[in-house]
Amino acid sequence: MPLTLVASGVAAPDAESGYQIRFKWFKYQLIIAMNELLHGEHRARWITISNDEYEGMKSTIEVLSDNELLRQIQESREDYRRGRFKKLSELIDS
């Protein structure tokens, strides 16, 4: 029996951050690609990637799954856009 992956929850409410929306889009695209590999024209039964690429993908998914970390990143970007930061040279000189 073939394995079928189902994408759900792709539509994002307004309250979600851009990172959450991108994560859901990435997840949706991954599910589509996996379905194509499992049921489409491709005949390969596995994909080979480097260990570094695999670890990087795992880290990306881990970060995008952590809502608190995403909130902190969003706040940091907002602080930077509004000029609420100090340059490293200012910190070293003081």
Sequence and secondary structure as in RCSB ss.txt:
>XXXX:A:sequence
MPLTLVASGVAAPDAESGYQIRFKWFKYQLIIAMNELLHGEHRARWITISNDEYEGMKSTIEVLSDNELLRQIQE
SREDYRRGRFKKLSELIDS
>XXXX:A:secstr
          S  TTS HHHHHHHHHHHHHHHHHHHHHHSS   S     HHHHHHHHHHHHHHH HHHHHHHHH
HHHHHHTT    HHHHHH 
